Amino acid sequence: VDVNECTSENPCTQTCVNTYGSFLCRCEPGYELEADGVNCSDMDECSFSEFLCQHECVNGPGSYYCICPSGYNLLDDSRSCQDINECENRNFTCSPQQTCFNIPGEYKCLDPVRCEEPYIQINENRCMCPAENAGCRDQPFTVLYRVMDMVSGRSVPSDIFQMQATTRYPGAYYIFQIKSGNEGREFYMR
C-alpha cells in the first residue's frame, strides 16, 4: 500500500503531491523549488526584466509591484506611470497673477510677461513695438512668448519646435536667432 507522505509527514514547505512510492514538492506562483526539492524560495521577478515596470519594480513575497515617482499615478495596468497635471487638478500654489505650467512630475509658477520699453503689451504673451515710436525702428515688430517643457532622455539631435515667418507685412524681413539661454551651446537653429 502506497504511503501518502503528504499527509503523514509532509516534508514540503508549500505544496506536496503524493506519487506511487514517493512524493513531489511544488511551489506557489512567485516561488521556485530549491535544489533540495523540498524548500521554496521567493522568485525575484524584478531581476527577470527591466521592462516589467515603467519606473521601478519592487519585489515582494511571491510577487512584485510597480511604483511611480512623485508627481505620477500608477495606471490600471499596474505598470505604467502617468504624470499628474497639477494645473488641471487645481492642486498648485501659484499666486493669482502667475500662471500654472505643468511639467513632468511637478509644476512651475510662471510670472506674467512684462514688456520692456519701447514695447507695449497687447495680450498675455505678446509685446508690440509701435511703428510710430522712433525707438522701434530697428526692433522686431512683435515679440511672442511661448513656454514649453522638454523631457530629458530624448535622443539628440532632435527638432524641438518650428517657427515660420508669414508674408503678412510686405517688405518685412525676418531674422531668427537664439537671444539668450544658450551659453552652453546645447541648442542650435536651422
Salt bridges, closest charged atoms under 4 A:
ASP159 OD2 - ARG190 NH2 2.65
